[in-house]
Amino acid sequence: MKPEWNKKYTTICVYIFITAAAIILFASAIIFHDNIFKIIRSVFSLLSPVIYGVAISYLLSPLDRMINSFLRRLFSKSKKI
């Protein structure tokens, strides 16, 4: 005999599972907050060069566009002569 799946009860079951998982994760975060902060700190320390590089690249992007446009104008005029 094949069980019939009721879509309404399946949806309720999924919502209950997601809520229970969120509660367990939240409780674990509260209990083990020292370890979680150490992990987050170590991940940020590993990614800090990448974050600094992205920030510097973002800040220097307007200067790069200005220099590129200047050089294009400069060299496009010299080719015509």
mmCIF file of the N, C-alpha and C atoms, coordinates in Angstrom:
data_MODEL
# 
_entry.id   MODEL 
# 
loop_
_atom_site.group_PDB 
_atom_site.id 
_atom_site.type_symbol 
_atom_site.label_atom_id 
_atom_site.label_alt_id 
_atom_site.label_comp_id 
_atom_site.label_asym_id 
_atom_site.label_entity_id 
_atom_site.label_seq_id 
_atom_site.pdbx_PDB_ins_code 
_atom_site.Cartn_x 
_atom_site.Cartn_y 
_atom_site.Cartn_z 
_atom_site.occupancy 
_atom_site.B_iso_or_equiv 
_atom_site.pdbx_formal_charge 
_atom_site.auth_seq_id 
_atom_site.auth_comp_id 
_atom_site.auth_asym_id 
_atom_site.auth_atom_id 
_atom_site.pdbx_PDB_model_num 
ATOM 1   N N  . MET A 1 1  ? 0.835  -1.164 0.000   1.00 0.00 ? 1  MET A N  1 
ATOM 2   C CA . MET A 1 1  ? 0.000  0.000  0.000   1.00 0.00 ? 1  MET A CA 1 
ATOM 3   C C  . MET A 1 1  ? 0.887  1.237  0.000   1.00 0.00 ? 1  MET A C  1 
ATOM 4   N N  . LYS A 1 2  ? 0.694  2.089  -0.977  1.00 0.00 ? 2  LYS A N  1 
ATOM 5   C CA . LYS A 1 2  ? 1.488  3.292  -1.133  1.00 0.00 ? 2  LYS A CA 1 
ATOM 6   C C  . LYS A 1 2  ? 0.850  4.431  -0.337  1.00 0.00 ? 2  LYS A C  1 
ATOM 7   N N  . PRO A 1 3  ? 1.684  5.108  0.506   1.00 0.00 ? 3  PRO A N  1 
ATOM 8   C CA . PRO A 1 3  ? 1.104  6.223  1.283   1.00 0.00 ? 3  PRO A CA 1 
ATOM 9   C C  . PRO A 1 3  ? 0.823  7.414  0.384   1.00 0.00 ? 3  PRO A C  1 
ATOM 10  N N  . GLU A 1 4  ? -0.244 8.109  0.675   1.00 0.00 ? 4  GLU A N  1 
ATOM 11  C CA . GLU A 1 4  ? -0.599 9.302  -0.079  1.00 0.00 ? 4  GLU A CA 1 
ATOM 12  C C  . GLU A 1 4  ? -0.033 10.532 0.643   1.00 0.00 ? 4  GLU A C  1 
ATOM 13  N N  . TRP A 1 5  ? 0.703  11.322 -0.089  1.00 0.00 ? 5  TRP A N  1 
ATOM 14  C CA . TRP A 1 5  ? 1.302  12.517 0.479   1.00 0.00 ? 5  TRP A CA 1 
ATOM 15  C C  . TRP A 1 5  ? 0.320  13.673 0.389   1.00 0.00 ? 5  TRP A C  1 
ATOM 16  N N  . ASN A 1 6  ? 0.103  14.268 1.527   1.00 0.00 ? 6  ASN A N  1 
ATOM 17  C CA . ASN A 1 6  ? -0.749 15.446 1.586   1.00 0.00 ? 6  ASN A CA 1 
ATOM 18  C C  . ASN A 1 6  ? 0.163  16.677 1.526   1.00 0.00 ? 6  ASN A C  1 
ATOM 19  N N  . LYS A 1 7  ? -0.025 17.508 0.543   1.00 0.00 ? 7  LYS A N  1 
ATOM 20  C CA . LYS A 1 7  ? 0.858  18.651 0.338   1.00 0.00 ? 7  LYS A CA 1 
ATOM 21  C C  . LYS A 1 7  ? 0.816  19.626 1.515   1.00 0.00 ? 7  LYS A C  1 
ATOM 22  N N  . LYS A 1 8  ? -0.335 19.791 2.107   1.00 0.00 ? 8  LYS A N  1 
ATOM 23  C CA . LYS A 1 8  ? -0.487 20.703 3.235   1.00 0.00 ? 8  LYS A CA 1 
ATOM 24  C C  . LYS A 1 8  ? 0.353  20.235 4.427   1.00 0.00 ? 8  LYS A C  1 
ATOM 25  N N  . TYR A 1 9  ? 0.257  18.951 4.761   1.00 0.00 ? 9  TYR A N  1 
ATOM 26  C CA . TYR A 1 9  ? 0.999  18.432 5.909   1.00 0.00 ? 9  TYR A CA 1 
ATOM 27  C C  . TYR A 1 9  ? 2.498  18.331 5.624   1.00 0.00 ? 9  TYR A C  1 
ATOM 28  N N  . THR A 1 10 ? 2.853  18.091 4.389   1.00 0.00 ? 10 THR A N  1 
ATOM 29  C CA . THR A 1 10 ? 4.266  18.072 4.028   1.00 0.00 ? 10 THR A CA 1 
ATOM 30  C C  . THR A 1 10 ? 4.876  19.462 4.189   1.00 0.00 ? 10 THR A C  1 
ATOM 31  N N  . THR A 1 11 ? 4.152  20.478 3.775   1.00 0.00 ? 11 THR A N  1 
ATOM 32  C CA . THR A 1 11 ? 4.623  21.853 3.926   1.00 0.00 ? 11 THR A CA 1 
ATOM 33  C C  . THR A 1 11 ? 4.760  22.220 5.395   1.00 0.00 ? 11 THR A C  1 
ATOM 34  N N  . ILE A 1 12 ? 3.806  21.838 6.197   1.00 0.00 ? 12 ILE A N  1 
ATOM 35  C CA . ILE A 1 12 ? 3.869  22.104 7.640   1.00 0.00 ? 12 ILE A CA 1 
ATOM 36  C C  . ILE A 1 12 ? 5.064  21.402 8.253   1.00 0.00 ? 12 ILE A C  1 
ATOM 37  N N  . CYS A 1 13 ? 5.316  20.178 7.838   1.00 0.00 ? 13 CYS A N  1 
ATOM 38  C CA . CYS A 1 13 ? 6.449  19.406 8.352   1.00 0.00 ? 13 CYS A CA 1 
ATOM 39  C C  . CYS A 1 13 ? 7.771  20.075 7.985   1.00 0.00 ? 13 CYS A C  1 
ATOM 40  N N  . VAL A 1 14 ? 7.886  20.568 6.781   1.00 0.00 ? 14 VAL A N  1 
ATOM 41  C CA . VAL A 1 14 ? 9.111  21.249 6.358   1.00 0.00 ? 14 VAL A CA 1 
ATOM 42  C C  . VAL A 1 14 ? 9.312  22.524 7.168   1.00 0.00 ? 14 VAL A C  1 
ATOM 43  N N  . TYR A 1 15 ? 8.255  23.288 7.383   1.00 0.00 ? 15 TYR A N  1 
ATOM 44  C CA . TYR A 1 15 ? 8.362  24.506 8.195   1.00 0.00 ? 15 TYR A CA 1 
ATOM 45  C C  . TYR A 1 15 ? 8.778  24.187 9.632   1.00 0.00 ? 15 TYR A C  1 
ATOM 46  N N  . ILE A 1 16 ? 8.241  23.141 10.193  1.00 0.00 ? 16 ILE A N  1 
ATOM 47  C CA . ILE A 1 16 ? 8.615  22.745 11.550  1.00 0.00 ? 16 ILE A CA 1 
ATOM 48  C C  . ILE A 1 16 ? 10.076 22.336 11.600  1.00 0.00 ? 16 ILE A C  1 
ATOM 49  N N  . PHE A 1 17 ? 10.530 21.589 10.598  1.00 0.00 ? 17 PHE A N  1 
ATOM 50  C CA . PHE A 1 17 ? 11.935 21.162 10.550  1.00 0.00 ? 17 PHE A CA 1 
ATOM 51  C C  . PHE A 1 17 ? 12.867 22.361 10.440  1.00 0.00 ? 17 PHE A C  1 
ATOM 52  N N  . ILE A 1 18 ? 12.545 23.328 9.573   1.00 0.00 ? 18 ILE A N  1 
ATOM 53  C CA . ILE A 1 18 ? 13.387 24.513 9.413   1.00 0.00 ? 18 ILE A CA 1 
ATOM 54  C C  . ILE A 1 18 ? 13.413 25.337 10.694  1.00 0.00 ? 18 ILE A C  1 
ATOM 55  N N  . THR A 1 19 ? 12.272 25.473 11.343  1.00 0.00 ? 19 THR A N  1 
ATOM 56  C CA . THR A 1 19 ? 12.208 26.223 12.597  1.00 0.00 ? 19 THR A CA 1 
ATOM 57  C C  . THR A 1 19 ? 13.021 25.536 13.687  1.00 0.00 ? 19 THR A C  1 
ATOM 58  N N  . ALA A 1 20 ? 12.904 24.219 13.792  1.00 0.00 ? 20 ALA A N  1 
ATOM 59  C CA . ALA A 1 20 ? 13.667 23.472 14.797  1.00 0.00 ? 20 ALA A CA 1 
ATOM 60  C C  . ALA A 1 20 ? 15.164 23.583 14.530  1.00 0.00 ? 20 ALA A C  1 
ATOM 61  N N  . ALA A 1 21 ? 15.570 23.506 13.273  1.00 0.00 ? 21 ALA A N  1 
ATOM 62  C CA . ALA A 1 21 ? 16.987 23.642 12.941  1.00 0.00 ? 21 ALA A CA 1 
ATOM 63  C C  . ALA A 1 21 ? 17.493 25.033 13.285  1.00 0.00 ? 21 ALA A C  1 
ATOM 64  N N  . ALA A 1 22 ? 16.694 26.061 13.026  1.00 0.00 ? 22 ALA A N  1 
ATOM 65  C CA . ALA A 1 22 ? 17.092 27.427 13.359  1.00 0.00 ? 22 ALA A CA 1 
ATOM 66  C C  . ALA A 1 22 ? 17.220 27.617 14.871  1.00 0.00 ? 22 ALA A C  1 
ATOM 67  N N  . ILE A 1 23 ? 16.300 27.034 15.619  1.00 0.00 ? 23 ILE A N  1 
ATOM 68  C CA . ILE A 1 23 ? 16.363 27.133 17.086  1.00 0.00 ? 23 ILE A CA 1 
ATOM 69  C C  . ILE A 1 23 ? 17.599 26.429 17.621  1.00 0.00 ? 23 ILE A C  1 
ATOM 70  N N  . ILE A 1 24 ? 17.912 25.263 17.072  1.00 0.00 ? 24 ILE A N  1 
ATOM 71  C CA . ILE A 1 24 ? 19.101 24.523 17.520  1.00 0.00 ? 24 ILE A CA 1 
ATOM 72  C C  . ILE A 1 24 ? 20.366 25.298 17.183  1.00 0.00 ? 24 ILE A C  1 
ATOM 73  N N  . LEU A 1 25 ? 20.433 25.869 15.988  1.00 0.00 ? 25 LEU A N  1 
ATOM 74  C CA . LEU A 1 25 ? 21.610 26.668 15.621  1.00 0.00 ? 25 LEU A CA 1 
ATOM 75  C C  . LEU A 1 25 ? 21.753 27.902 16.497  1.00 0.00 ? 25 LEU A C  1 
ATOM 76  N N  . PHE A 1 26 ? 20.643 28.562 16.794  1.00 0.00 ? 26 PHE A N  1 
ATOM 77  C CA . PHE A 1 26 ? 20.681 29.744 17.644  1.00 0.00 ? 26 PHE A CA 1 
ATOM 78  C C  . PHE A 1 26 ? 21.126 29.382 19.064  1.00 0.00 ? 26 PHE A C  1 
ATOM 79  N N  . ALA A 1 27 ? 20.591 28.290 19.596  1.00 0.00 ? 27 ALA A N  1 
ATOM 80  C CA . ALA A 1 27 ? 20.988 27.849 20.938  1.00 0.00 ? 27 ALA A CA 1 
ATOM 81  C C  . ALA A 1 27 ? 22.464 27.459 20.971  1.00 0.00 ? 27 ALA A C  1 
ATOM 82  N N  . SER A 1 28 ? 22.936 26.807 19.930  1.00 0.00 ? 28 SER A N  1 
ATOM 83  C CA . SER A 1 28 ? 24.354 26.444 19.857  1.00 0.00 ? 28 SER A CA 1 
ATOM 84  C C  . SER A 1 28 ? 25.230 27.689 19.785  1.00 0.00 ? 28 SER A C  1 
ATOM 85  N N  . ALA A 1 29 ? 24.772 28.684 19.051  1.00 0.00 ? 29 ALA A N  1 
ATOM 86  C CA . ALA A 1 29 ? 25.535 29.927 18.951  1.00 0.00 ? 29 ALA A CA 1 
ATOM 87  C C  . ALA A 1 29 ? 25.617 30.627 20.300  1.00 0.00 ? 29 ALA A C  1 
ATOM 88  N N  . ILE A 1 30 ? 24.554 30.560 21.080  1.00 0.00 ? 30 ILE A N  1 
ATOM 89  C CA . ILE A 1 30 ? 24.569 31.184 22.401  1.00 0.00 ? 30 ILE A CA 1 
ATOM 90  C C  . ILE A 1 30 ? 25.475 30.414 23.356  1.00 0.00 ? 30 ILE A C  1 
ATOM 91  N N  . ILE A 1 31 ? 25.397 29.102 23.309  1.00 0.00 ? 31 ILE A N  1 
ATOM 92  C CA . ILE A 1 31 ? 26.189 28.284 24.229  1.00 0.00 ? 31 ILE A CA 1 
ATOM 93  C C  . ILE A 1 31 ? 27.676 28.342 23.888  1.00 0.00 ? 31 ILE A C  1 
ATOM 94  N N  . PHE A 1 32 ? 28.005 28.246 22.609  1.00 0.00 ? 32 PHE A N  1 
ATOM 95  C CA . PHE A 1 32 ? 29.396 28.179 22.191  1.00 0.00 ? 32 PHE A CA 1 
ATOM 96  C C  . PHE A 1 32 ? 29.852 29.481 21.534  1.00 0.00 ? 32 PHE A C  1 
ATOM 97  N N  . HIS A 1 33 ? 29.428 30.623 22.067  1.00 0.00 ? 33 HIS A N  1 
ATOM 98  C CA . HIS A 1 33 ? 29.735 31.903 21.438  1.00 0.00 ? 33 HIS A CA 1 
ATOM 99  C C  . HIS A 1 33 ? 31.227 32.203 21.412  1.00 0.00 ? 33 HIS A C  1 
ATOM 100 N N  . ASP A 1 34 ? 31.988 31.758 22.407  1.00 0.00 ? 34 ASP A N  1 
ATOM 101 C CA . ASP A 1 34 ? 33.432 32.012 22.400  1.00 0.00 ? 34 ASP A CA 1 
ATOM 102 C C  . ASP A 1 34 ? 34.104 31.319 21.221  1.00 0.00 ? 34 ASP A C  1 
ATOM 103 N N  . ASN A 1 35 ? 33.753 30.070 20.998  1.00 0.00 ? 35 ASN A N  1 
ATOM 104 C CA . ASN A 1 35 ? 34.349 29.330 19.883  1.00 0.00 ? 35 ASN A CA 1 
ATOM 105 C C  . ASN A 1 35 ? 33.927 29.918 18.538  1.00 0.00 ? 35 ASN A C  1 
ATOM 106 N N  . ILE A 1 36 ? 32.688 30.332 18.447  1.00 0.00 ? 36 ILE A N  1 
ATOM 107 C CA . ILE A 1 36 ? 32.197 30.896 17.188  1.00 0.00 ? 36 ILE A CA 1 
ATOM 108 C C  . ILE A 1 36 ? 32.910 32.207 16.889  1.00 0.00 ? 36 ILE A C  1 
ATOM 109 N N  . PHE A 1 37 ? 33.122 33.052 17.902  1.00 0.00 ? 37 PHE A N  1 
ATOM 110 C CA . PHE A 1 37 ? 33.834 34.306 17.676  1.00 0.00 ? 37 PHE A CA 1 
ATOM 111 C C  . PHE A 1 37 ? 35.279 34.053 17.283  1.00 0.00 ? 37 PHE A C  1 
ATOM 112 N N  . LYS A 1 38 ? 35.911 33.014 17.849  1.00 0.00 ? 38 LYS A N  1 
ATOM 113 C CA . LYS A 1 38 ? 37.279 32.674 17.458  1.00 0.00 ? 38 LYS A CA 1 
ATOM 114 C C  . LYS A 1 38 ? 37.333 32.236 15.997  1.00 0.00 ? 38 LYS A C  1 
ATOM 115 N N  . ILE A 1 39 ? 36.363 31.453 15.576  1.00 0.00 ? 39 ILE A N  1 
ATOM 116 C CA . ILE A 1 39 ? 36.320 31.002 14.187  1.00 0.00 ? 39 ILE A CA 1 
ATOM 117 C C  . ILE A 1 39 ? 36.101 32.176 13.254  1.00 0.00 ? 39 ILE A C  1 
ATOM 118 N N  . ILE A 1 40 ? 35.163 33.057 13.608  1.00 0.00 ? 40 ILE A N  1 
ATOM 119 C CA . ILE A 1 40 ? 34.889 34.226 12.769  1.00 0.00 ? 40 ILE A CA 1 
ATOM 120 C C  . ILE A 1 40 ? 36.124 35.125 12.685  1.00 0.00 ? 40 ILE A C  1 
ATOM 121 N N  . ARG A 1 41 ? 36.802 35.323 13.812  1.00 0.00 ? 41 ARG A N  1 
ATOM 122 C CA . ARG A 1 41 ? 38.015 36.132 13.817  1.00 0.00 ? 41 ARG A CA 1 
ATOM 123 C C  . ARG A 1 41 ? 39.098 35.525 12.929  1.00 0.00 ? 41 ARG A C  1 
ATOM 124 N N  . SER A 1 42 ? 39.256 34.202 12.982  1.00 0.00 ? 42 SER A N  1 
ATOM 125 C CA . SER A 1 42 ? 40.293 33.568 12.168  1.00 0.00 ? 42 SER A CA 1 
ATOM 126 C C  . SER A 1 42 ? 39.944 33.636 10.682  1.00 0.00 ? 42 SER A C  1 
ATOM 127 N N  . VAL A 1 43 ? 38.657 33.504 10.347  1.00 0.00 ? 43 VAL A N  1 
ATOM 128 C CA . VAL A 1 43 ? 38.256 33.613 8.941   1.00 0.00 ? 43 VAL A CA 1 
ATOM 129 C C  . VAL A 1 43 ? 38.502 35.031 8.432   1.00 0.00 ? 43 VAL A C  1 
ATOM 130 N N  . PHE A 1 44 ? 38.159 36.044 9.226   1.00 0.00 ? 44 PHE A N  1 
ATOM 131 C CA . PHE A 1 44 ? 38.405 37.420 8.808   1.00 0.00 ? 44 PHE A CA 1 
ATOM 132 C C  . PHE A 1 44 ? 39.891 37.728 8.713   1.00 0.00 ? 44 PHE A C  1 
ATOM 133 N N  . SER A 1 45 ? 40.698 37.143 9.601   1.00 0.00 ? 45 SER A N  1 
ATOM 134 C CA . SER A 1 45 ? 42.135 37.384 9.502   1.00 0.00 ? 45 SER A CA 1 
ATOM 135 C C  . SER A 1 45 ? 42.714 36.730 8.250   1.00 0.00 ? 45 SER A C  1 
ATOM 136 N N  . LEU A 1 46 ? 42.152 35.609 7.835   1.00 0.00 ? 46 LEU A N  1 
ATOM 137 C CA . LEU A 1 46 ? 42.608 34.981 6.597   1.00 0.00 ? 46 LEU A CA 1 
ATOM 138 C C  . LEU A 1 46 ? 42.153 35.764 5.369   1.00 0.00 ? 46 LEU A C  1 
ATOM 139 N N  . LEU A 1 47 ? 40.962 36.338 5.429   1.00 0.00 ? 47 LEU A N  1 
ATOM 140 C CA . LEU A 1 47 ? 40.409 37.055 4.283   1.00 0.00 ? 47 LEU A CA 1 
ATOM 141 C C  . LEU A 1 47 ? 40.748 38.540 4.263   1.00 0.00 ? 47 LEU A C  1 
ATOM 142 N N  . SER A 1 48 ? 41.423 39.042 5.278   1.00 0.00 ? 48 SER A N  1 
ATOM 143 C CA . SER A 1 48 ? 41.698 40.475 5.345   1.00 0.00 ? 48 SER A CA 1 
ATOM 144 C C  . SER A 1 48 ? 42.533 40.979 4.165   1.00 0.00 ? 48 SER A C  1 
ATOM 145 N N  . PRO A 1 49 ? 43.547 40.271 3.664   1.00 0.00 ? 49 PRO A N  1 
ATOM 146 C CA . PRO A 1 49 ? 44.250 40.783 2.478   1.00 0.00 ? 49 PRO A CA 1 
ATOM 147 C C  . PRO A 1 49 ? 43.333 40.909 1.259   1.00 0.00 ? 49 PRO A C  1 
ATOM 148 N N  . VAL A 1 50 ? 42.429 39.973 1.092   1.00 0.00 ? 50 VAL A N  1 
ATOM 149 C CA . VAL A 1 50 ? 41.494 40.031 -0.027  1.00 0.00 ? 50 VAL A CA 1 
ATOM 150 C C  . VAL A 1 50 ? 40.541 41.214 0.144   1.00 0.00 ? 50 VAL A C  1 
ATOM 151 N N  . ILE A 1 51 ? 40.060 41.422 1.353   1.00 0.00 ? 51 ILE A N  1 
ATOM 152 C CA . ILE A 1 51 ? 39.148 42.539 1.622   1.00 0.00 ? 51 ILE A CA 1 
ATOM 153 C C  . ILE A 1 51 ? 39.853 43.869 1.384   1.00 0.00 ? 51 ILE A C  1 
ATOM 154 N N  . TYR A 1 52 ? 41.107 43.996 1.851   1.00 0.00 ? 52 TYR A N  1 
ATOM 155 C CA . TYR A 1 52 ? 41.858 45.225 1.620   1.00 0.00 ? 52 TYR A CA 1 
ATOM 156 C C  . TYR A 1 52 ? 42.103 45.442 0.130   1.00 0.00 ? 52 TYR A C  1 
ATOM 157 N N  . GLY A 1 53 ? 42.426 44.381 -0.598  1.00 0.00 ? 53 GLY A N  1 
ATOM 158 C CA . GLY A 1 53 ? 42.653 44.498 -2.033  1.00 0.00 ? 53 GLY A CA 1 
ATOM 159 C C  . GLY A 1 53 ? 41.418 44.958 -2.777  1.00 0.00 ? 53 GLY A C  1 
ATOM 160 N N  . VAL A 1 54 ? 40.270 44.415 -2.418  1.00 0.00 ? 54 VAL A N  1 
ATOM 161 C CA . VAL A 1 54 ? 39.021 44.818 -3.062  1.00 0.00 ? 54 VAL A CA 1 
ATOM 162 C C  . VAL A 1 54 ? 38.707 46.278 -2.745  1.00 0.00 ? 54 VAL A C  1 
ATOM 163 N N  . ALA A 1 55 ? 38.938 46.681 -1.511  1.00 0.00 ? 55 ALA A N  1 
ATOM 164 C CA . ALA A 1 55 ? 38.667 48.073 -1.125  1.00 0.00 ? 55 ALA A CA 1 
ATOM 165 C C  . ALA A 1 55 ? 39.585 49.043 -1.862  1.00 0.00 ? 55 ALA A C  1 
ATOM 166 N N  . ILE A 1 56 ? 40.859 48.711 -1.960  1.00 0.00 ? 56 ILE A N  1 
ATOM 167 C CA . ILE A 1 56 ? 41.805 49.581 -2.669  1.00 0.00 ? 56 ILE A CA 1 
ATOM 168 C C  . ILE A 1 56 ? 41.455 49.643 -4.146  1.00 0.00 ? 56 ILE A C  1 
ATOM 169 N N  . SER A 1 57 ? 41.107 48.507 -4.720  1.00 0.00 ? 57 SER A N  1 
ATOM 170 C CA . SER A 1 57 ? 40.717 48.476 -6.129  1.00 0.00 ? 57 SER A CA 1 
ATOM 171 C C  . SER A 1 57 ? 39.475 49.327 -6.371  1.00 0.00 ? 57 SER A C  1 
ATOM 172 N N  . TYR A 1 58 ? 38.506 49.249 -5.482  1.00 0.00 ? 58 TYR A N  1 
ATOM 173 C CA . TYR A 1 58 ? 37.285 50.049 -5.608  1.00 0.00 ? 58 TYR A CA 1 
ATOM 174 C C  . TYR A 1 58 ? 37.586 51.541 -5.520  1.00 0.00 ? 58 TYR A C  1 
ATOM 175 N N  . LEU A 1 59 ? 38.479 51.908 -4.613  1.00 0.00 ? 59 LEU A N  1 
ATOM 176 C CA . LEU A 1 59 ? 38.800 53.323 -4.444  1.00 0.00 ? 59 LEU A CA 1 
ATOM 177 C C  . LEU A 1 59 ? 39.640 53.870 -5.593  1.00 0.00 ? 59 LEU A C  1 
ATOM 178 N N  . LEU A 1 60 ? 40.477 53.029 -6.213  1.00 0.00 ? 60 LEU A N  1 
ATOM 179 C CA . LEU A 1 60 ? 41.334 53.494 -7.292  1.00 0.00 ? 60 LEU A CA 1 
ATOM 180 C C  . LEU A 1 60 ? 40.699 53.372 -8.672  1.00 0.00 ? 60 LEU A C  1 
ATOM 181 N N  . SER A 1 61 ? 39.526 52.796 -8.753  1.00 0.00 ? 61 SER A N  1 
ATOM 182 C CA . SER A 1 61 ? 38.868 52.592 -10.038 1.00 0.00 ? 61 SER A CA 1 
ATOM 183 C C  . SER A 1 61 ? 38.593 53.904 -10.782 1.00 0.00 ? 61 SER A C  1 
ATOM 184 N N  . PRO A 1 62 ? 38.100 54.967 -10.151 1.00 0.00 ? 62 PRO A N  1 
ATOM 185 C CA . PRO A 1 62 ? 37.886 56.227 -10.896 1.00 0.00 ? 62 PRO A CA 1 
ATOM 186 C C  . PRO A 1 62 ? 39.186 56.812 -11.447 1.00 0.00 ? 62 PRO A C  1 
ATOM 187 N N  . LEU A 1 63 ? 40.257 56.712 -10.679 1.00 0.00 ? 63 LEU A N  1 
ATOM 188 C CA . LEU A 1 63 ? 41.547 57.206 -11.146 1.00 0.00 ? 63 LEU A CA 1 
ATOM 189 C C  . LEU A 1 63 ? 42.029 56.400 -12.351 1.00 0.00 ? 63 LEU A C  1 
ATOM 190 N N  . ASP A 1 64 ? 41.832 55.101 -12.325 1.00 0.00 ? 64 ASP A N  1 
ATOM 191 C CA . ASP A 1 64 ? 42.205 54.236 -13.435 1.00 0.00 ? 64 ASP A CA 1 
ATOM 192 C C  . ASP A 1 64 ? 41.424 54.585 -14.700 1.00 0.00 ? 64 ASP A C  1 
ATOM 193 N N  . ARG A 1 65 ? 40.117 54.803 -14.560 1.00 0.00 ? 65 ARG A N  1 
ATOM 194 C CA . ARG A 1 65 ? 39.308 55.188 -15.725 1.00 0.00 ? 65 ARG A CA 1 
ATOM 195 C C  . ARG A 1 65 ? 39.754 56.528 -16.301 1.00 0.00 ? 65 ARG A C  1 
ATOM 196 N N  . MET A 1 66 ? 40.101 57.478 -15.431 1.00 0.00 ? 66 MET A N  1 
ATOM 197 C CA . MET A 1 66 ? 40.535 58.792 -15.890 1.00 0.00 ? 66 MET A CA 1 
ATOM 198 C C  . MET A 1 66 ? 41.861 58.682 -16.646 1.00 0.00 ? 66 MET A C  1 
ATOM 199 N N  . ILE A 1 67 ? 42.803 57.921 -16.129 1.00 0.00 ? 67 ILE A N  1 
ATOM 200 C CA . ILE A 1 67 ? 44.097 57.751 -16.799 1.00 0.00 ? 67 ILE A CA 1 
ATOM 201 C C  . ILE A 1 67 ? 43.920 57.023 -18.128 1.00 0.00 ? 67 ILE A C  1 
ATOM 202 N N  . ASN A 1 68 ? 43.071 55.992 -18.157 1.00 0.00 ? 68 ASN A N  1 
ATOM 203 C CA . ASN A 1 68 ? 42.834 55.260 -19.402 1.00 0.00 ? 68 ASN A CA 1 
ATOM 204 C C  . ASN A 1 68 ? 42.212 56.149 -20.471 1.00 0.00 ? 68 ASN A C  1 
ATOM 205 N N  . SER A 1 69 ? 41.240 56.960 -20.095 1.00 0.00 ? 69 SER A N  1 
ATOM 206 C CA . SER A 1 69 ? 40.618 57.843 -21.085 1.00 0.00 ? 69 SER A CA 1 
ATOM 207 C C  . SER A 1 69 ? 41.620 58.887 -21.586 1.00 0.00 ? 69 SER A C  1 
ATOM 208 N N  . PHE A 1 70 ? 42.472 59.384 -20.702 1.00 0.00 ? 70 PHE A N  1 
ATOM 209 C CA . PHE A 1 70 ? 43.499 60.344 -21.121 1.00 0.00 ? 70 PHE A CA 1 
ATOM 210 C C  . PHE A 1 70 ? 44.478 59.710 -22.094 1.00 0.00 ? 70 PHE A C  1 
ATOM 211 N N  . LEU A 1 71 ? 44.924 58.497 -21.796 1.00 0.00 ? 71 LEU A N  1 
ATOM 212 C CA . LEU A 1 71 ? 45.875 57.823 -22.671 1.00 0.00 ? 71 LEU A CA 1 
ATOM 213 C C  . LEU A 1 71 ? 45.248 57.452 -24.012 1.00 0.00 ? 71 LEU A C  1 
ATOM 214 N N  . ARG A 1 72 ? 43.976 57.082 -24.024 1.00 0.00 ? 72 ARG A N  1 
ATOM 215 C CA . ARG A 1 72 ? 43.300 56.789 -25.298 1.00 0.00 ? 72 ARG A CA 1 
ATOM 216 C C  . ARG A 1 72 ? 43.240 58.033 -26.172 1.00 0.00 ? 72 ARG A C  1 
ATOM 217 N N  . ARG A 1 73 ? 42.901 59.166 -25.591 1.00 0.00 ? 73 ARG A N  1 
ATOM 218 C CA . ARG A 1 73 ? 42.852 60.411 -26.364 1.00 0.00 ? 73 ARG A CA 1 
ATOM 219 C C  . ARG A 1 73 ? 44.242 60.793 -26.864 1.00 0.00 ? 73 ARG A C  1 
ATOM 220 N N  . LEU A 1 74 ? 45.242 60.599 -26.020 1.00 0.00 ? 74 LEU A N  1 
ATOM 221 C CA . LEU A 1 74 ? 46.605 60.964 -26.377 1.00 0.00 ? 74 LEU A CA 1 
ATOM 222 C C  . LEU A 1 74 ? 47.110 60.115 -27.537 1.00 0.00 ? 74 LEU A C  1 
ATOM 223 N N  . PHE A 1 75 ? 46.912 58.806 -27.464 1.00 0.00 ? 75 PHE A N  1 
ATOM 224 C CA . PHE A 1 75 ? 47.431 57.918 -28.502 1.00 0.00 ? 75 PHE A CA 1 
ATOM 225 C C  . PHE A 1 75 ? 46.557 57.893 -29.745 1.00 0.00 ? 75 PHE A C  1 
ATOM 226 N N  . SER A 1 76 ? 45.290 58.191 -29.636 1.00 0.00 ? 76 SER A N  1 
ATOM 227 C CA . SER A 1 76 ? 44.451 58.227 -30.840 1.00 0.00 ? 76 SER A CA 1 
ATOM 228 C C  . SER A 1 76 ? 44.808 59.438 -31.699 1.00 0.00 ? 76 SER A C  1 
ATOM 229 N N  . LYS A 1 77 ? 45.214 60.538 -31.087 1.00 0.00 ? 77 LYS A N  1 
ATOM 230 C CA . LYS A 1 77 ? 45.636 61.712 -31.845 1.00 0.00 ? 77 LYS A CA 1 
ATOM 231 C C  . LYS A 1 77 ? 46.989 61.470 -32.506 1.00 0.00 ? 77 LYS A C  1 
ATOM 232 N N  . SER A 1 78 ? 47.879 60.756 -31.826 1.00 0.00 ? 78 SER A N  1 
ATOM 233 C CA . SER A 1 78 ? 49.215 60.537 -32.391 1.00 0.00 ? 78 SER A CA 1 
ATOM 234 C C  . SER A 1 78 ? 49.183 59.575 -33.584 1.00 0.00 ? 78 SER A C  1 
ATOM 235 N N  . LYS A 1 79 ? 48.225 58.660 -33.641 1.00 0.00 ? 79 LYS A N  1 
ATOM 236 C CA . LYS A 1 79 ? 48.117 57.738 -34.777 1.00 0.00 ? 79 LYS A CA 1 
ATOM 237 C C  . LYS A 1 79 ? 47.639 58.447 -36.025 1.00 0.00 ? 79 LYS A C  1 
ATOM 238 N N  . LYS A 1 80 ? 46.820 59.484 -35.885 1.00 0.00 ? 80 LYS A N  1 
ATOM 239 C CA . LYS A 1 80 ? 46.297 60.204 -37.037 1.00 0.00 ? 80 LYS A CA 1 
ATOM 240 C C  . LYS A 1 80 ? 47.378 61.019 -37.731 1.00 0.00 ? 80 LYS A C  1 
ATOM 241 N N  . ILE A 1 81 ? 48.399 61.455 -37.014 1.00 0.00 ? 81 ILE A N  1 
ATOM 242 C CA . ILE A 1 81 ? 49.457 62.293 -37.581 1.00 0.00 ? 81 ILE A CA 1 
ATOM 243 C C  . ILE A 1 81 ? 50.414 61.455 -38.313 1.00 0.00 ? 81 ILE A C  1 
# 
